[in-house]
Amino acid sequence: MTLIQTTITRSILFTLLFSMPLAPATAAEDDFAEYIIKPRNIIYGADARQFVKRFRQAVQNKDLPALKKMLDQQGKFSFGGHHGIAGFMELWELHTNPEQSAVWKTLAELLDLGGVSKNSKSMIFPYLFTDWPDQYDAFEYGAITGSRVNMRTLPSLDSQVIRQISYEIVKPIRETGVNASPDWQKIQAHDQKTGYVSTRYLRSPIDYRMGFNKGSEGWKMTFFVAGD
């Protein structure tokens, strides 16, 4: 199965991760407490920070040879058997026209979100994956990843702003009608207000994430997956 069929757009991923429709907003089970996950980018050690700098440079330059050197030979790159460098190359269709691959944009997004060191030999991007609270179902909730993000009455920049949200956990509401859009997602906030936010600022905790470990050959990417 090719990348185009499985991972090429975040709109497809949104459909997969937020696939369960919500009950009406008046239902008692839709009450949930306010929870804020502030962004973090805390990397321990000069060697780790230097590695991230080189990794970012490789991504910005779409430097495939440099990127391959940073992948673990046994790395896990999907839940469907794409392991190691060969699996990474196949999944992201990097054998032909590598500069056109979606991998560069996806990696850049993770780096921009920020990562967290688990210890001196392990780090994970983005912070949202490591900081997600257990009491919120990862398949049912998402988080706003920006400050003062507008929640609107309709999926349009011309519609009225209901309120602004900063880094809060929210509940996506699946839509299939005229208002369904890959650029907008209907959500419910903790106060039961509903509206639309740009998908640019909404992320599932089990969206793409990547992990790095330091071993005998230095820092390597050991996983880069989405879903569960």
C-alpha positions as CSV (number, residue, x, y, z in Angstrom):
1,M,0.0,0.0,0.0
2,T,1.4,3.3,-1.0
3,L,1.9,6.6,0.9
4,I,-0.8,8.2,-1.3
5,Q,-3.3,5.5,-0.2
6,T,-2.4,5.7,3.5
7,T,-0.7,8.8,4.7
8,I,-0.5,11.6,2.1
9,T,-2.8,14.1,3.7
10,R,-3.7,15.2,7.3
11,S,-7.3,15.5,6.3
12,I,-7.4,11.7,5.8
13,L,-5.7,11.2,9.1
14,F,-8.2,13.5,10.8
15,T,-11.0,11.3,9.4
16,L,-9.3,8.2,10.8
17,L,-8.4,9.6,14.2
18,F,-11.6,11.5,14.8
19,S,-14.0,8.9,13.3
20,M,-16.6,8.6,16.0
21,P,-19.5,11.2,16.0
22,L,-20.3,12.9,19.3
23,A,-23.6,12.7,21.1
24,P,-25.6,15.9,21.2
25,A,-23.8,18.6,23.2
26,T,-26.5,18.6,25.8
27,A,-25.7,15.0,26.8
28,A,-24.2,14.8,30.3
29,E,-21.4,12.5,29.1
30,D,-20.1,15.4,26.9
31,D,-19.2,17.4,30.0
32,F,-15.4,17.5,30.5
33,A,-13.1,19.6,32.6
34,E,-11.0,22.3,31.2
35,Y,-7.5,21.1,30.6
36,I,-4.6,23.1,29.0
37,I,-1.5,21.5,27.5
38,K,1.0,24.3,27.1
39,P,3.7,23.8,24.4
40,R,7.1,22.6,25.6
41,N,10.4,22.2,23.8
42,I,12.8,20.9,26.5
43,I,15.8,18.9,25.1
44,Y,18.5,17.8,27.6
45,G,22.1,17.9,26.7
46,A,24.2,19.8,24.1
47,D,24.7,16.7,22.0
48,A,20.9,16.2,21.7
49,R,20.3,19.8,20.8
50,Q,23.0,19.7,18.2
51,F,21.5,16.6,16.7
52,V,18.1,18.2,16.5
53,K,19.7,21.2,14.8
54,R,21.3,18.9,12.2
55,F,18.0,17.0,11.8
56,R,16.1,20.2,11.2
57,Q,18.7,21.3,8.7
58,A,18.3,18.1,6.8
59,V,14.5,18.5,6.7
60,Q,14.7,22.1,5.6
61,N,17.1,21.2,2.8
62,K,15.2,18.0,1.9
63,D,18.6,16.3,2.2
64,L,17.7,12.6,1.9
65,P,21.2,11.2,2.3
66,A,21.7,13.2,5.6
67,L,18.2,12.1,6.8
68,K,18.9,8.4,6.1
69,K,22.0,8.6,8.3
70,M,19.8,9.7,11.2
71,L,17.4,6.7,10.9
72,D,17.8,3.6,13.1
73,Q,18.3,0.4,11.1
74,Q,15.5,-1.2,13.2
75,G,13.3,1.9,13.4
76,K,9.5,1.5,13.4
77,F,7.8,3.7,10.7
78,S,4.3,2.4,10.6
79,F,2.0,-0.2,12.3
80,G,1.9,-2.1,9.0
81,G,5.4,-3.5,8.8
82,H,7.5,-0.6,7.5
83,H,10.6,-1.0,9.5
84,G,14.2,0.2,9.0
85,I,15.5,2.5,6.4
86,A,14.1,0.4,3.5
87,G,10.6,0.6,5.1
88,F,10.9,4.3,5.6
89,M,11.9,4.8,2.0
90,E,9.0,2.7,0.7
91,L,6.3,4.2,3.0
92,W,7.2,7.8,2.1
93,E,7.9,7.1,-1.6
94,L,11.4,8.5,-1.5
95,H,12.9,6.3,-4.2
96,T,11.6,8.6,-6.9
97,N,11.2,12.4,-6.7
98,P,12.1,12.5,-3.0
99,E,11.7,16.3,-2.8
100,Q,8.0,15.8,-3.6
101,S,7.4,13.5,-0.6
102,A,5.0,14.6,2.1
103,V,7.6,13.5,4.7
104,W,9.4,16.8,4.8
105,K,6.4,18.9,5.7
106,T,5.3,16.3,8.3
107,L,8.7,16.2,9.9
108,A,8.9,20.0,9.9
109,E,5.5,20.3,11.6
110,L,6.7,18.0,14.4
111,L,9.9,20.0,14.9
112,D,8.0,23.3,15.0
113,L,5.7,21.9,17.7
114,G,8.6,21.1,19.9
115,G,9.8,18.0,21.7
116,V,10.6,16.7,25.2
117,S,13.5,14.7,26.5
118,K,12.4,11.7,28.6
119,N,16.0,11.4,29.8
120,S,19.5,12.1,28.5
121,K,19.2,9.3,25.9
122,S,15.6,9.7,24.7
123,M,13.4,12.4,23.2
124,I,10.0,12.6,21.6
125,F,8.3,15.0,19.3
126,P,5.8,16.6,19.7
127,Y,5.2,17.4,23.3
128,L,1.5,16.7,22.9
129,F,2.1,12.9,22.7
130,T,4.2,12.8,26.0
131,D,2.0,15.3,27.9
132,W,-1.4,13.9,27.0
133,P,-3.5,13.1,30.1
134,D,-4.8,9.6,30.6
135,Q,-8.3,10.7,31.5
136,Y,-9.0,11.9,27.9
137,D,-9.5,9.3,25.3
138,A,-6.9,9.9,22.6
139,F,-9.4,8.8,19.9
140,E,-12.1,11.1,21.1
141,Y,-10.3,14.3,22.0
142,G,-7.8,16.6,20.4
143,A,-5.9,19.7,21.5
144,I,-5.6,23.3,20.2
145,T,-1.9,23.9,19.5
146,G,-2.0,27.7,19.2
147,S,-2.7,30.8,21.3
148,R,-6.0,32.7,21.0
149,V,-7.3,30.5,18.2
150,N,-10.6,31.6,16.9
151,M,-13.6,29.3,17.2
152,R,-16.2,30.4,14.6
153,T,-19.9,29.8,13.9
154,L,-19.2,28.4,10.5
155,P,-16.2,26.9,8.6
156,S,-15.2,30.3,7.1
157,L,-12.9,33.2,7.9
158,D,-15.9,35.4,7.3
159,S,-18.0,33.9,10.0
160,Q,-18.5,35.3,13.5
161,V,-15.9,34.4,16.2
162,I,-17.6,32.7,19.2
163,R,-14.6,32.7,21.4
164,Q,-10.8,32.2,21.4
165,I,-9.1,29.1,22.7
166,S,-5.5,28.6,23.8
167,Y,-3.9,25.2,24.1
168,E,-7.1,23.5,25.4
169,I,-8.3,20.0,25.0
170,V,-11.4,19.9,22.9
171,K,-13.8,17.3,21.5
172,P,-13.9,17.1,17.7
173,I,-17.4,16.5,16.2
174,R,-17.5,14.6,12.9
175,E,-19.4,16.1,10.1
176,T,-20.3,14.7,6.6
177,G,-22.7,17.4,5.3
178,V,-22.2,20.7,3.6
179,N,-20.0,22.1,6.3
180,A,-17.5,19.2,6.2
181,S,-14.1,20.6,5.1
182,P,-10.5,19.4,5.3
183,D,-9.5,22.9,6.5
184,W,-12.0,23.2,9.3
185,Q,-13.1,21.0,12.2
186,K,-16.2,21.4,14.3
187,I,-15.4,21.0,18.0
188,Q,-16.9,21.2,21.4
189,A,-15.1,23.1,24.1
190,H,-15.2,22.2,27.8
191,D,-18.0,24.7,28.4
192,Q,-20.1,22.8,25.8
193,K,-19.9,25.6,23.3
194,T,-19.5,24.3,19.7
195,G,-17.9,25.9,16.7
196,Y,-15.3,25.6,14.0
197,V,-11.5,25.9,14.2
198,S,-8.9,25.7,11.5
199,T,-7.4,22.2,11.4
200,R,-4.0,23.9,11.3
201,Y,-4.4,24.5,15.1
202,L,-6.0,21.2,16.1
203,R,-4.1,18.0,16.6
204,S,-4.8,14.5,17.8
205,P,-2.4,13.2,20.4
206,I,-1.9,10.1,18.2
207,D,-1.2,12.1,15.0
208,Y,2.3,11.7,13.7
209,R,5.0,11.6,16.4
210,M,8.7,10.7,16.3
211,G,11.2,9.4,18.8
212,F,15.0,9.5,19.0
213,N,17.3,7.4,21.1
214,K,21.0,7.7,21.8
215,G,23.0,4.5,21.3
216,S,26.5,3.4,20.4
217,E,26.2,5.1,17.0
218,G,24.8,8.4,18.5
219,W,21.3,9.7,18.1
220,K,18.9,7.9,15.7
221,M,15.2,8.1,14.9
222,T,13.7,5.0,16.4
223,F,10.1,5.6,15.5
224,F,7.9,7.8,13.3
225,V,4.3,6.7,13.3
226,A,0.6,7.9,13.5
227,G,-2.4,6.1,15.0
228,D,-2.3,3.4,17.6
